[in-house]
Amino acid sequence: SYVASHAKLWAMLAVNLGISEDRCREIATRVAMELATGKLGAAALDEEVTEKQFKKFHAKYISDPKGSQEFFHRSVFAAFDADGNAKLDAKELDKFLDTFYEAGSIFKGDARLPEKDELKALAKEKLDADGDGNFSFEEIRSLISGSAARGDLGS
């Protein structure tokens, strides 16, 4: 597949999240198919991407540096969305937040990083826009991108 043969689409997942390259390729393929087709999960994987869809996907998420960054962020999100429902529930959020505190994390020891329980409470208070206790990509994007560390969560 296109994704499997283009490591720039998945290799940083392995580096940043410590998951296998095979799993990273699976995640990136699912995200690419979802973005190209507009469908979620298995439904996206069952689709045939048209030339028009591929060109649009390539222009937005491969050729454009901001789009490439968004693709990476969406892939990080997908790595923790275990059930593929486009939401992180409490358990999935917990696993996601663990990445900030694990040994070897680039965030470990960062003085700006609050205790995990405090970060979880701040996320629920400041980022859960619809108050459903689950987090869509858009709701949690600032934590994935790092902009939350620049003040999106506030106190």
Phi, psi and chi 1 to 4 in degrees:
 res  aa     phi    psi   chi1   chi2   chi3   chi4
   1 SER       -  162.5   84.1      -      -      -
   2 TYR   -58.1  -47.2  178.3   82.9      -      -
   3 VAL   -62.9  -47.8  172.8      -      -      -
   4 ALA   -58.9  -33.6      -      -      -      -
   5 SER   -88.9    0.5   63.7      -      -      -
   6 HIS  -121.8   86.2  -71.6   77.9      -      -
   7 ALA   -57.0  -26.2      -      -      -      -
   8 LYS   -61.7  -17.9   75.3  176.4 -167.4  169.6
   9 LEU   -82.3  -18.3  -64.5  173.7      -      -
  10 TRP  -137.7  -19.4   51.6  -96.2      -      -
  11 ALA   -62.1  -35.5      -      -      -      -
  12 MET   -69.4  -21.9  -71.3  -52.7  -67.1      -
  13 LEU   -62.4  -44.7  -75.7  176.1      -      -
  14 ALA   -61.8  -43.3      -      -      -      -
  15 VAL   -65.2  -47.1  170.8      -      -      -
  16 ASN   -82.4  -29.4  -74.0  -75.1      -      -
  17 LEU  -111.4  -10.0  -58.8  179.0      -      -
  18 GLY    67.6   32.4      -      -      -      -
  19 ILE  -107.2  161.5   54.3 -178.3      -      -
  20 SER   -63.4  152.5   75.9      -      -      -
  21 GLU   -62.4  -37.2  -71.3 -174.1   -0.1      -
  22 ASP   -60.7  -45.8  -74.9  -17.5      -      -
  23 ARG   -64.5  -38.6 -179.4   72.0 -178.4  122.2
  24 CYS   -62.5  -41.4  -68.1      -      -      -
  25 ARG   -63.8  -40.8  -78.5 -170.6  -71.9  -88.8
  26 GLU   -61.1  -46.6  -70.7  171.7   13.2      -
  27 ILE   -62.3  -49.5  -68.8  164.8      -      -
  28 ALA   -63.6  -36.0      -      -      -      -
  29 THR   -64.9  -45.7  -62.5      -      -      -
  30 ARG   -60.4  -45.2 -173.5 -179.4  100.4 -147.5
  31 VAL   -63.5  -44.0  170.0      -      -      -
  32 ALA   -60.6  -44.9      -      -      -      -
  33 MET   -66.1  -37.9  -68.1  -62.5  -68.9      -
  34 GLU   -64.2  -44.8  -70.6  174.8  -14.9      -
  35 LEU   -67.8  -38.0  -67.4  170.4      -      -
  36 ALA   -72.7  -38.2      -      -      -      -
  37 THR   -99.4  -21.2   66.4      -      -      -
  38 GLY    81.1    6.8      -      -      -      -
  39 LYS  -106.1  166.8  -62.2 -170.5  175.9 -173.0
  40 LEU  -111.0  149.4  -68.9  177.3      -      -
  41 GLY    53.6 -133.3      -      -      -      -
  42 ALA   -59.5  -34.0      -      -      -      -
  43 ALA   -61.4  -38.0      -      -      -      -
  44 ALA   -69.8  -40.2      -      -      -      -
  45 LEU   -67.7  -23.9  -67.1  171.9      -      -
  46 ASP   -84.0   -9.3  -70.1  -19.4      -      -
  47 GLU   -82.1  154.1  -74.4  -70.3  -55.6      -
  48 GLU   -97.5  126.9  -76.2  -73.3  -33.3      -
  49 VAL   -82.1  128.2  175.8      -      -      -
  50 THR   -78.0  163.8   65.3      -      -      -
  51 GLU   -60.2  -40.6 -176.1  176.5   -9.9      -
  52 LYS   -61.9  -44.9 -178.0  178.7  178.5 -179.2
  53 GLN   -62.6  -42.7  -72.4  172.7  -39.7      -
  54 PHE   -63.4  -45.2  177.7   77.8      -      -
  55 LYS   -62.1  -41.0  -74.2 -178.8  176.5 -178.9
  56 LYS   -64.8  -46.4 -175.5  177.5  177.1 -177.0
  57 PHE   -59.4  -47.1  166.4   78.6      -      -
  58 HIS   -61.3  -45.5 -165.1  -82.4      -      -
  59 ALA   -62.9  -42.1      -      -      -      -
  60 LYS   -81.3  -38.0 -174.8  170.3 -177.7  178.4
  61 TYR  -113.8  -10.1  -63.8  104.3      -      -
  62 ILE  -112.1  -52.4  -52.5  -60.6      -      -
  63 SER   -73.0  -34.3  -61.8      -      -      -
  64 ASP   -88.9  121.3  179.5   -5.9      -      -
  65 PRO   -56.6  -39.4  -24.9   33.9      -      -
  66 LYS   -66.2  -37.9  -77.2 -171.5  176.3 -176.8
  67 GLY   -66.6  -38.8      -      -      -      -
  68 SER   -62.0  -40.2  -68.2      -      -      -
  69 GLN   -65.5  -42.0 -174.3  175.8   42.2      -
  70 GLU   -62.5  -41.0  180.0  178.3  -18.9      -
  71 PHE   -59.1  -44.5 -179.0   84.9      -      -
  72 PHE   -61.0  -46.3  174.1   71.5      -      -
  73 HIS   -61.7  -41.3  -67.1  158.3      -      -
  74 ARG   -65.3  -34.3  -73.3 -177.7  178.7  -83.0
  75 SER   -69.4  -38.6  -64.6      -      -      -
  76 VAL   -60.3  -47.6  168.5      -      -      -
  77 PHE   -56.8  -48.1  178.3   87.7      -      -
  78 ALA   -61.8  -30.2      -      -      -      -
  79 ALA   -62.9  -26.4      -      -      -      -
  80 PHE  -103.7  -11.9  -65.7   95.5      -      -
  81 ASP   -83.5   74.9 -179.1   17.8      -      -
  82 ALA   -57.7  -36.5      -      -      -      -
  83 ASP   -92.0   -2.1   57.4   11.0      -      -
  84 GLY    66.6   26.7      -      -      -      -
  85 ASN   -95.3   10.6   69.4  -12.9      -      -
  86 ALA    68.5   21.3      -      -      -      -
  87 LYS  -141.0  143.9  -66.8  -88.2 -168.1  172.7
  88 LEU   -97.1  118.1  -62.6 -173.4      -      -
  89 ASP   -82.4 -176.3   61.6   26.1      -      -
  90 ALA   -57.5  -43.7      -      -      -      -
  91 LYS   -66.9  -43.4 -173.5  176.9  177.0 -177.1
  92 GLU   -67.3  -39.3  -67.2  165.0  -26.2      -
  93 LEU   -61.1  -42.6  176.4   67.7      -      -
  94 ASP   -58.7  -45.9 -145.7   46.6      -      -
  95 LYS   -63.3  -41.0  -76.3 -169.7   99.8  161.1
  96 PHE   -60.4  -48.4  167.2   69.0      -      -
  97 LEU   -64.5  -29.6  -67.2  178.1      -      -
  98 ASP   -55.7  -31.1  -77.7  -15.0      -      -
  99 THR   -62.2  -24.5   63.2      -      -      -
 100 PHE   -75.9  -21.1  -68.4   95.4      -      -
 101 TYR  -113.2   -8.1  -59.9   93.2      -      -
 102 GLU   -71.0  150.5  -68.6  172.8  -13.4      -
 103 ALA   -57.7  136.5      -      -      -      -
 104 GLY    91.6  -10.3      -      -      -      -
 105 SER   -67.4  142.7  165.1      -      -      -
 106 ILE   -67.6  -14.1   60.8  170.6      -      -
 107 PHE   -94.6  -16.9  -55.2  102.5      -      -
 108 LYS   -55.0  125.8 -176.9   80.1  172.0  154.6
 109 GLY    85.1   -1.3      -      -      -      -
 110 ASP   -68.6  121.8 -172.5  -35.7      -      -
 111 ALA   -62.1  -23.6      -      -      -      -
 112 ARG   -77.5  -13.2  -61.0  170.3  -64.9  172.7
 113 LEU   -84.9  115.8 -172.8   64.0      -      -
 114 PRO   -72.7  172.4   27.0  -31.9      -      -
 115 GLU   -58.5  151.9  -66.8  -65.3  -38.4      -
 116 LYS   -56.9  -44.6 -176.9  179.0  172.2 -172.5
 117 ASP   -61.2  -37.4  -72.2  -19.1      -      -
 118 GLU   -67.9  -42.1 -177.8 -178.0  -11.2      -
 119 LEU   -62.9  -41.3 -179.1   57.8      -      -
 120 LYS   -62.8  -44.2 -168.6 -174.5  -53.4 -173.5
 121 ALA   -64.4  -41.6      -      -      -      -
 122 LEU   -63.4  -41.6  -76.7  168.3      -      -
 123 ALA   -61.5  -45.8      -      -      -      -
 124 LYS   -62.9  -40.6  -73.4  178.9 -179.1  178.2
 125 GLU   -72.8  -44.9  176.4 -172.8  -20.5      -
 126 LYS   -97.7  -26.6  -55.4  -80.3 -173.5  178.6
 127 LEU  -108.9  -23.2  -58.4  178.0      -      -
 128 ASP   -78.3   79.4 -174.2   10.3      -      -
 129 ALA   -56.9  -38.8      -      -      -      -
 130 ASP   -95.9    0.0   59.9    9.6      -      -
 131 GLY    66.9   20.5      -      -      -      -
 132 ASP   -87.7   -1.4   67.8   -5.9      -      -
 133 GLY    81.9   -3.7      -      -      -      -
 134 ASN  -114.8  158.7  -63.4  -48.1      -      -
 135 PHE  -123.5  121.3  -66.2   85.7      -      -
 136 SER   -77.7  169.7   67.6      -      -      -
 137 PHE   -56.7  -46.6  170.7   74.2      -      -
 138 GLU   -61.7  -37.7  -67.7  -58.1  -28.6      -
 139 GLU   -68.5  -34.5  -71.8  174.6  -39.5      -
 140 ILE  -103.0   -1.1 -158.4  117.8      -      -
 141 ARG   -51.8  -40.1 -175.7  179.9 -154.1  161.8
 142 SER   -64.9  -30.0   64.1      -      -      -
 143 LEU   -72.9  -38.9  -85.0  178.2      -      -
 144 ILE   -68.0  -41.8  -64.2  170.6      -      -
 145 SER   -79.0  -20.4   70.1      -      -      -
 146 GLY    94.7   -5.3      -      -      -      -
 147 SER   -68.3  -21.4   63.4      -      -      -
 148 ALA   -63.1  -33.7      -      -      -      -
 149 ALA   -66.8  -19.7      -      -      -      -
 150 ARG   -93.3   10.7  -63.3 -171.8  -64.0  -87.3
 151 GLY   121.9   -0.8      -      -      -      -
 152 ASP   -63.5  -26.9  -77.3    6.3      -      -
 153 LEU   -88.4  -26.1  -72.5  177.8      -      -
 154 GLY    49.3 -179.0      -      -      -      -
 155 SER  -137.2      -   54.6      -      -      -
